């Protein structure tokens, strides 16, 4: 199951590839059946002896730029007057030429023999100015060209009757872009004036035309049969693929409903290596994790109840004894009750700190600290406890070691590690605090010569309420939360805490915190 927990699904096992293959198979079968039916129902090949209809692809009516009769007459008169003017100046070969759209122009041969249009000596603006109909057509063409240029993110242009253009702004568009848009726009502009394309018909003079498909009863039956066959194939492939998809999904749905109904843990079978198999594996991992969390929650609730029951029972028992007159409220009893209350307060404070650390709600104020000074202060604070237990305390530092940490929380972390070491070290043993500079971190070691921790128990030493000695009385120990708090506080500082141990020889807890 672990091998299905991540990574991409191989193409050969991908559910998507399988669905695509099924769709391709259905498509190929459909296309093949359609092609076969078409070939079988084709009437006949074309006969020799063709009759072609004719048509035209010329603009009908001269197009949008064709002059009206009145404008044509007026311009031809103006052109004739210009010819008379030129001939009066000695240009004998000047004559009027009428363009396809009906607009006249005056042609004058140049010395090289090539005719040129007009002559500036007898020029008239009336002959070159566009008529109202031409202006309207030119405006429509300009609109189409500028719309095309806008789509290509180019500035507009101003068109002239002769096909030339000028930029409308200072940023002239590329000539190739204008030429392309002009060609396209002319086609659009002339489309209403072009007759439809010619149609060609193939037939035989001796027989009438037949339909392309022969829809005889036999062919209709054949088409219906192949349609049914393709439909059956499609339904079959779709059903098989659907069953392959739905079956594991139903299993997942049922498992999820069982969890919702209160089942702590459930599993679904994992088959194959596709996406659904990976989903099933992920569901099983989630279910297993939920089972572990539920077990941890129950154990934690039981541990908390056990931790609180002893001091609460002691306090209640002694108060009832005083109330019944069995015990007198002397200074010794008051001190005992105060100790029980302090133990309760200690457990409550530890639970609060651990809850805040796990929720990421701890407010830290990290600052550069000298590790040697911190360790010396902690050793001094725990000197009396160590002396009472017959344990020697030693502080060893290598050079000048700085750490970036909250002063209160680093004392809490190292203090918890030292208290734990003192409790598990018999009389005559020792606890050593040492500090050194590691790779990008300050390293603090708390080493004792105590009973040690078995290898199987090492992974659990930072769990809540965990104790290697299950039967040991809590009265002489801590709350069972100290090491769990150390781990959470170290993580809040972007650091780590680890433990190594040799049974009957001692343990070492290593705290790594970042440098300033």
Secondary structure, DSSP 8 states (H G I E B T S, - for coil): -GGGSSS---GGG-HHHHHHHHHHHHHHHHHHHHHHHHHHHB-----SS-EE-----SBGGG-TT---HHHHHHHHHHHHHHHHHHHHTT-TT-EEEE-TTS-EEEEEE-TTS-EEE--GGG--HHHHS--HHHHHHHHHHHHHHHHHHHHTT---EEE-TTS-EEESSSS---HHHHHHHHHHHHHHHHGGGB-----EE--BTTB----SB---HHHHHHHHHHHHHHHHHHHHHHHHHHHHHHHHHHHHHHHHHHHHTT-S-------SSSHHHHHHHHHHHHHHHHHHHHHHHHHHHHHHHHHHHHHHHHHHHHHHHHHHTSS---HHHHHHHHHHHHHHHHHHHHHHHHHHHHTT------EEEEHHHHHHHHHHHTHHHHHHHT-EEEEEE-S--EEEE-HHHHHHHHHHHHHHHHHTS-TT-EEEEEEEE-SSEEEEEEEE-SS---TTTGGGTTSTT--SSTTS-GGGS--S-HHHHHHHHHHHTT-EEEEEEETTTEEEEEEEEE--
